[in-house]
Amino acid sequence: MKCGYLGWIIDATPEFSLGKFFAHARLVRVSADEDVDGEMHIERNLSWFDTEEEAIEVAQQWAFVWICDRDGSFAGRQFQSPTNQKGTSAQTPAGRSAG
């Protein structure tokens, strides 16, 4: 499951092993400026879950918080609602409202 958030592409597709879904977050940001390198961050084994949906939700929530903390985006920018590949809104991080 991929979604976009504040210029990052988040791939929260879990891995299935030993009867459990392991939540992972793979984040990629590509710059429109050809002279600037893109960025990538991978966080593995955030936790494991009985359902794929739970694993995706936890990985996405972790990624939203990581991006906001890293970029300081909540301090000075208006919140942007994340969107999935189909263009529909994804859920916002817990305790934060879309604006």
MARZA-840643 format. One record per residue: residue in one letter; x, y, z of N, C-alpha, C in turn. Coordinates in steps of 0.02 Angstrom, whole numbers, padded with zeros to 5 digits, always signed. Example, Ala and Ser with C-alpha at 12.3 -4.5 7.8 and 13.67 -1.06 7.14 Angstrom:
<nodes>
a+00660-00284+00390+00615-00225+00390+00660-00165+00390;s+00642-00112+00354+00684-00053+00357+00645+00002+00394;
</nodes>
This chain:
<nodes>
m+00042-00059+00000+00000+00000+00000+00044+00062+00000;k+00040+00101-00052+00079+00162-00057+00034+00223-00049;c+00061+00275-00017+00025+00338-00012+00076+00394-00013;g+00052+00454-00030+00095+00512-00031+00080+00556+00029;y+00133+00588+00056+00125+00631+00114+00182+00683+00116;l+00165+00747+00110+00213+00802+00114+00275+00791+00071;g+00264+00768+00010+00319+00758-00037+00354+00691-00032;w+00334+00649+00014+00363+00583+00022+00314+00530-00005;i+00340+00476-00032+00300+00418-00050+00313+00366+00004;i+00259+00342+00035+00264+00293+00089+00239+00227+00062;d+00280+00175+00067+00260+00107+00050+00254+00070+00117;a+00192+00057+00137+00179+00024+00201+00159-00049+00192;t+00178-00079+00135+00161-00148+00121+00196-00194+00171;p+00158-00232+00211+00189-00275+00261+00216-00339+00229;e+00260-00372+00266+00284-00438+00246+00248-00490+00287;f+00233-00548+00257+00198-00601+00292+00246-00658+00305;s+00252-00677+00369+00297-00731+00388+00273-00762+00453;l+00278-00826+00458+00260-00862+00519+00189-00847+00543;g+00144-00836+00494+00074-00823+00510+00058-00753+00535;k+00106-00707+00529+00096-00638+00552+00115-00589+00497;f+00087-00529+00501+00104-00474+00456+00152-00427+00492;f+00211-00418+00465+00262-00375+00494+00259-00306+00463;a+00245-00255+00504+00238-00186+00480+00307-00158+00463;h+00312-00129+00403+00372-00095+00379+00351-00029+00348;a+00396+00019+00351+00384+00083+00316+00445+00098+00273;r+00433+00106+00208+00486+00125+00161+00467+00193+00134;l+00510+00243+00145+00494+00312+00127+00544+00336+00074;v+00517+00368+00022+00559+00395-00032+00535+00465-00047;r+00584+00511-00054+00568+00579-00076+00613+00595-00134;v+00583+00613-00190+00620+00631-00250+00615+00706-00260;s+00671+00738-00273+00672+00810-00283+00656+00826-00355;a+00619+00880-00366+00606+00904-00434+00669+00937-00463;d+00715+00956-00420+00778+00986-00441+00827+00931-00460;e+00849+00930-00522+00894+00877-00546+00961+00876-00510;d+00980+00932-00480+01044+00936-00445+01040+00911-00373;v+00981+00895-00349+00973+00873-00280+00956+00799-00280;d+00994+00761-00240+00981+00689-00235+00916+00675-00197;g+00884+00621-00214+00824+00600-00178+00845+00571-00110;e+00795+00556-00069+00808+00528-00003+00767+00464+00005;m+00794+00418+00047+00758+00357+00061+00770+00338+00134;h+00718+00312+00166+00724+00287+00235+00682+00224+00239;i+00709+00172+00270+00672+00110+00280+00671+00093+00354;e+00613+00080+00380+00605+00059+00450+00573-00010+00449;r+00609-00059+00472+00586-00128+00469+00560-00152+00537;n+00517-00202+00534+00491-00236+00593+00467-00189+00648;l+00423-00143+00629+00393-00098+00679+00354-00137+00731;s+00321-00189+00708+00283-00234+00752+00252-00288+00707;w+00219-00337+00736+00185-00388+00696+00112-00391+00716;f+00070-00412+00668-00002-00409+00677-00035-00470+00645;d-00096-00483+00667-00135-00538+00639-00165-00521+00571;t-00177-00455+00559-00207-00436+00495-00162-00387+00457;e-00168-00390+00392-00130-00346+00348-00150-00273+00360;e-00214-00261+00370-00239-00193+00379-00207-00160+00440;e-00202-00197+00496-00170-00169+00556-00097-00152+00544;a-00062-00195+00509+00009-00183+00495+00018-00121+00451;i-00025-00113+00401-00021-00054+00357-00036+00009+00397;e-00088+00008+00438-00107+00067+00477-00050+00089+00523;v-00019+00043+00558+00036+00060+00604+00095+00088+00565;a+00113+00057+00510+00170+00081+00470+00157+00151+00442;q+00096+00163+00418+00080+00230+00392+00082+00282+00448;q+00052+00267+00505+00053+00314+00560+00124+00329+00583;w+00166+00278+00586+00236+00287+00605+00270+00334+00554;a+00257+00321+00490+00289+00362+00437+00266+00434+00440;f+00201+00447+00451+00176+00515+00456+00211+00553+00511;v+00218+00522+00569+00251+00554+00626+00325+00565+00612;w+00358+00515+00582+00429+00521+00565+00441+00580+00518;i+00400+00585+00467+00407+00640+00418+00397+00707+00453;c+00344+00713+00493+00331+00777+00527+00387+00795+00575;d+00410+00746+00613+00465+00759+00661+00529+00779+00624;r+00545+00744+00571+00607+00755+00534+00606+00821+00497;d+00552+00836+00464+00548+00896+00422+00524+00957+00461;g+00501+00947+00522+00475+01003+00561+00414+01033+00528;s+00378+00993+00489+00324+01019+00448+00264+01043+00487;f+00254+01020+00548+00196+01041+00585+00205+01110+00614;a+00267+01131+00625+00279+01196+00656+00259+01254+00611;g+00275+01249+00546+00265+01307+00503+00219+01298+00444;r+00195+01239+00432+00154+01226+00372+00084+01204+00391;q+00039+01218+00346-00028+01193+00355-00027+01118+00341;f-00066+01080+00379-00068+01007+00371-00094+00989+00302;q-00061+00942+00269-00084+00916+00205-00108+00844+00216;s-00167+00829+00194-00194+00763+00202-00157+00714+00156;p-00134+00657+00184-00100+00608+00142-00149+00577+00092;t-00125+00557+00035-00167+00524-00015-00135+00459-00036;n-00177+00410-00051-00150+00347-00075-00142+00350-00151;q-00119+00296-00182-00106+00296-00254-00168+00312-00295;k-00226+00298-00270-00287+00310-00308-00312+00381-00299;g-00277+00421-00257-00295+00491-00249-00346+00505-00195;t-00368+00453-00159-00415+00465-00105-00376+00479-00041;s-00407+00516+00004-00373+00535+00066-00360+00473+00109;a-00300+00472+00138-00283+00421+00186-00295+00450+00255;q-00294+00408+00306-00307+00431+00374-00249+00474+00399;t-00265+00527+00436-00214+00571+00464-00186+00541+00528;p-00126+00563+00548-00097+00538+00610-00143+00550+00670;a-00141+00504+00717-00184+00510+00777-00170+00575+00813;g-00223+00607+00834-00217+00668+00873-00204+00730+00831;r-00203+00724+00765-00191+00782+00722-00250+00790+00676;s-00268+00851+00662-00326+00862+00619-00304+00890+00552;a-00342+00873+00502-00328+00900+00435-00350+00972+00434;g-00313+01014+00397-00331+01085+00396-00324+01117+00331;
</nodes>
